[in-house]
Every structure is written in structure tokens, then in C-alpha cells.
């Protein structure tokens, strides 16, 4: 339980932060703007999914900047 990180493009699970760190991380969430909070998906009271980008997808976007115009660039 805690926070799980997923890539918004490929859907890969990137990592997880255990429940023992949840309180500290949750305290920092209040500092985020409403727009930044849209990248967090709450599953229940003890698990938060953070939607981010993996290194592979980031590299692909940097090499192909025109992909930013698409909702998804993976086939």
C-alpha cells in the first residue's frame, strides 16, 4: 500500500512507495496546484496512483516532438 507510479503513455508500473512513507508524501500533496493534482488517481484511502512518464516514453517524445499533438503515440 502507498503510492504507485505509472507511465501515462505505455501504462508500465514504474515503482511504488511503501505505506510507511505515505503520511509524509501525502503531506506534500497539499502543496500541489489543482492542475498538478489531476495526475493523481486515488484508488482508496491507502493507495494513490501517480500518473507520470517513463524514461523510454520521454526519450521517444524528445526524439519525435510532433508526437505531443497525439493523445497516444504508441501502437
C-alpha positions in Angstrom: 0.0 0.0 0.0 1.1 3.6 -0.6 1.8 5.3 -3.8 2.2 3.5 -7.1 3.7 5.3 -10.2 2.6 4.5 -13.7 3.5 5.9 -17.1 0.7 7.8 -18.8 1.8 6.7 -22.2 2.7 3.0 -22.0 1.0 2.1 -18.7 4.1 0.5 -17.2 4.3 0.4 -13.5 7.4 2.4 -12.7 7.6 1.9 -8.9 6.0 2.0 -5.6 6.5 3.9 -2.3 5.5 1.9 0.7 2.9 2.7 3.3 5.5 3.8 5.8 6.2 6.9 3.7 2.6 7.6 2.8 1.9 10.2 5.5 5.0 12.2 4.6 4.2 12.1 0.9 0.5 12.9 1.5 1.5 16.0 3.4 3.4 17.3 0.3 0.3 16.7 -1.9 -1.4 19.7 -0.4 1.3 21.9 -1.9 0.3 20.9 -5.4 -1.9 23.0 -7.7 -5.3 21.7 -8.8 -3.8 21.0 -12.3 -0.9 19.1 -10.8 -3.4 17.0 -8.7 -5.1 15.8 -11.9 -2.1 13.5 -12.3 -3.0 11.6 -9.1 -5.7 8.9 -9.2 -6.9 7.8 -5.8 -7.9 4.2 -5.6 -9.0 4.2 -2.0 -7.8 5.7 1.3 -4.5 3.9 1.3 -3.3 3.7 -2.4 -2.6 6.6 -4.7 -1.6 6.1 -8.3 0.6 8.8 -9.7 0.5 9.2 -13.5 3.9 10.3 -14.8 6.1 9.4 -17.7 8.8 6.7 -18.0 12.3 7.4 -19.4 11.6 5.4 -22.5 8.5 7.4 -23.4 10.2 10.7 -22.5 13.1 9.8 -24.8 10.7 9.0 -27.6 8.9 12.3 -27.2 12.2 14.2 -27.2 13.2 12.5 -30.4 9.8 13.0 -32.0 8.4 16.2 -30.7 5.5 16.1 -33.1 4.1 13.2 -31.0 3.0 15.7 -28.4 0.0 16.5 -30.7 -1.4 13.0 -30.2 -3.3 11.7 -27.2 -1.3 8.5 -27.6 1.7 7.7 -29.8 2.1 4.1 -29.0 0.7 1.5 -31.4 
